[in-house]
Amino acid sequence: MPRSLIAALACFGCLLGSPARAENWPEFRGPTGQGLATKALPTEWNAAKNVVWKQPLPGLGWSSPIVWEGKIYLTASVPIPDSANGDQSLTALCLDAKAGKLLWEKEVFRQDGKKAPRIHEKNSHASPTPLTDGQRLYVHFGHQGTAALDLNGKLLWQQTGLRYNPVHGNGGAPVLVGELLAFSSDGFDRQFVAALDRTTGKQVWKTDRDSDSFKKFSFGTPLVIAVKEKKQIVSPGAGAVCAYDPATGKEIWRVNYGDGYSVVPRPVFGHGLVFLSTGYDTPEFLAIRADGTGDVTKSHVAWSLKKGAPLTPSPLLVGDELYLVSDLGIASCLDARTGKVHWQERIGGAHSASPLHADGKIYCQSEEGVGTVLKAGKKFEVLARNNLAERTLASYAAADGVLFIRTEKHLYRIESR
């Protein structure tokens, strides 16, 4: 037998003997941060159908689940028993993805109920989604602080020096870029973007930002993009979206959008365009060319849309089609390059969770607990409506053909059976 054939057969045998690599969902909206799952997911479920397990969760939290190597990570705000002041334990949680068993629970910060600011009725004290690089779990509680743990729950560092006065509580999640952990902090009194050393938690840079918006607070999660092989941190805030140089924190470009504030949706990026919503009170959806420098408000907005623009759910880009779900349950499909509306239809319910794409299907989760599955494409088609009958504001996680859904009281593993 020829030596080359022997080598090829040996290599093939190694591949057959190697375990399949697990699909991970390491941050808010998955590996790309843009809501794209790589494997087909169940189309139908309810409280009994295709539910492998249903695990009660302690406390309350609207952070979305993340998945890494068969483990699920979440955060929660857990009331301290017999606390006269309503103190809360700001906690990281780890569950076994296969069985749903709670593996560990670690208090990261203790919130003083007397000093804690009021939060919005749709918020929690644990709303930013954690993220992992496979070595550390990074958890963020907005003005309360940021921390890193190892994947067994050991606390590695805490950062509580970046304070601001929040409005409605905490919100946006951090993002990893190189050796940095970056996040937006937009309060009533101060608005800035900061980057920490991911190993030590020490501040590397902090960039104050300003805008003409009357109300200054926001809850945005940044997105890291690459333009001409150079990375940018795109961070929407009140009155403007800005792109920052990860190395220095210096502003690269900005687009001003007036009085937009309380910006929640995470941007998406494709075709050289950044897509985002401008926030309350009247949202506008913008497509911005990302190759500019300085104030590019007048020169780099490729197109805009007002009808159906979301206040809370993030957009979803699949190829040439852009999908939106408004807070009032109006779903839209647009041409990403031009903004042309292919369809715009009401799917029902109120929506805060961001949609997800898998295997030619769009998954939308309503606040009332109904998961609507749409066929991706230029023709509107509802494939299924799936009711868990539990309040749901968190976004999906997906890994290895499994859908994880966090409700107010539980975490569900949804899988075709």
Secondary structure, 3 states (H helix, E strand, C coil): CCHHHHHHHHHHHHHHHCCCCCCCECCCCCCCCCCECCCCCCCCCCCCCCEEEEEECCCECCCCCEEECCEEEEEEEEECCCCCCCCEEEEEEEEECCCCCEEEEEEEEEECCCCCCCCCCCCCCCCCCCEECCCEEEEECHHHCEEEEECCCCEEEEECCCCCCCCCCCCCCCEEECCEEEEEEECCCCEEEEEEECCCCCEEEEEECCCCCCCCCCCCCCEEEEECCEEEEEEEECCEEEEECCCCCCEEEEEECCCCECCCCCCEEECCEEEEECCECCCCEEEEECCCCEECCCCCEEEEECCCCCCCCCCEEECCEEEEECCCCEEEEEECCCCCEEEEEECCCCCCCCCEEECCEEEEECCCCEEEEEECCCCCCEEEEEECCCCCCCCCEEECCEEEEECCCEEEEECCC
